[in-house]
Amino acid sequence: MTAACSTETSMKKTPTLEMSRATELPESTLCVACSADGRLLGLGHSRGLSVWCASSLLCAAEWLQDGLEMTSIQITTMAEKAYLLATVDDMGVARVFAYHCESIHLLSVINTMENINKRSICLTFELSEGGHYGAASISCNSDVWLEVYHFPTDAWLKELEVEPSQNQDPDSSADVEVKWSPLAAVIKIQPPKTPAGTELDGPLENDFLTHCLALDKDMGSSQWDEQPFDKEAGQINESLSRCTHHFLLPCGQFPGDSHAKDQPALPVSVCVWWSGSHNLFHYMLRKSPKNKTDVEPMLDVLWPNAKEILCSAVSRCTRFIALGLDDALVCVWDRQSGSPLSVVPVSATDSAFSRMQFVDFRPESADDSQTAATVCLSVLCKSGTVHAVTSGRGAQSCTAQLNERPKDSGDIPTVIAPVPFLQSMMLVVQRNGKMFLQDVLNKTKVCFLNPPKTFQISTPCSPVYALNTKQQTLVIKGEQASSCSAGRQSQLFSFTFGEHGIMEQYIISHPDSQRQNTLEEAYNIYLWQRALSADERNKAIAHTWKQLQDTAELEQQRHSRAAAS
């Protein structure tokens, strides 16, 4: 179909962007992902996965196995024309694939099910950009943990070069007698445990770590001790403790960064928080241990917070980590200074945070030295309200509510996603299937995205979509409306943004330019900002400590009253 921009006849006259084209999808397509170079799409569906050309929307290769249904997929560029794919199927099995020379190869199964009574279930599986590391959140019986793996990408590339496609069985997607280099477990992170007998009223100065863990254990109820898998229901218990993690790139003064000058795009650490916790934990990604059992990590950095963490986000350069806290607080940590950039209260006390994202924010008239520590966030509340938070060191923080609290449940957003190639822009998808682009700073709807007549977005409560930064497109799963056809074959709709004048003022020419800075430049920026912000950092650290101590005192008073009664 020909893409066009038309104007609605409504009073708001918000422009509408029609889709540019569509193509049929494999049966039961449940997930889609786009490679960072914009060349390929990875699709997970019934019986396996497939890789498509992002330009032509044609299938380039597929890997199929009866009885499988892929529910999660990620694709990353390992080398020129070589890609890694990470998947999780409906049984909780995680796998690593390689796409090379128009063939898909199964490299490794993360959690093989040798004993059905002690099967491990992968809850989430994520690759670092470039495919050097992977992290899987695993549950087994009453245990939940995060495993981080180092992938032998150099060895895999050599093996892919010497293993031509004729080594595949022509009647199957499986490789014939190919032994790929094994991955290595780097660390195994479990929910932190407080030593027995630890009391909150002990001296804080004696053991800061123990005090923070005790505070978590006291406030977080007993959910860490419950079963992560509901055997009767046969599914994951969503109310129990879950792990959220982010891979972090080198960032100036952080531990281990001094050894990363030659590989600035290689992750140096992973940060982790557990549901019900106040603390953000940092672990360095060191070399693989000699013994597989020797993967229990040592905690490198702990960042305490006054309230329970509900959601988190990391900026694309990974310098900033934003935490959505209980009582409608947003805390943005700056890894270069090791202290909070800001703690911002949001006028959303009637509803807890559920999701947050960094939004690209680059005013053309601003000085680079000032915008270097300025961030913009979008925060989604469970009530359906969306807030924009803009903050920076030495600048006044401001918040704005982007929408009225939805009266109709169909107007509740299910997706708020930053659009990396459009400045200050986010994609919003609602439960009723409506899609639009919203300017976070101006609080205006810039453009509606409409599927063709008689079609609708599939599963708008959990839409299947991907943004292509290089080609400046959105692909999203759609289907014929139930009233139009008995057979509802799914289709992949494509919306192209870069070709239309309505988007010209928002397009960012080089959305990845902030990652091109050398590590030496990052060091210089860090030293300059640290010298200028010494007084402010000391005040921020003192304020954070005071919040933590005030919270501890309140808990001690509560314990005393409970003991007295």
Salt bridges, closest charged atoms under 4 A:
ASP66 OD1 - ARG47 NE 2.84
ASP89 OD2 - ARG95 NH1 2.86
GLU126 OE1 - HIS245 NE2 3.03
GLU129 OE1 - ARG515 NH1 2.39
GLU161 OE2 - HIS100 NE2 3.33
ASP175 OD1 - HIS105 ND1 2.92
ASP216 OD1 - HIS278 ND1 3.14
ASP218 OD2 - ARG558 NH2 3.34
ASP218 OD1 - HIS559 NE2 2.77
ASP225 OD2 - LYS217 NZ 3.37
GLU238 OE1 - ARG242 NH1 2.85
ASP300 OD1 - ARG286 NH2 2.66
ASP327 OD2 - LYS307 NZ 3.15
ASP334 OD2 - ARG319 NH2 2.84
ASP334 OD2 - ARG393 NH2 3.55
ASP350 OD2 - ARG405 NH1 2.24
ASP360 OD1 - ARG316 NH2 3.29
ASP360 OD1 - ARG362 NH2 3.54
GLU479 OE2 - ARG488 NH2 2.69
ASP512 OD1 - ARG316 NH1 2.92
ASP512 OD2 - LYS470 NZ 3.70
ASP550 OD2 - LYS546 NZ 2.90
GLU555 OE1 - ARG558 NH2 2.50
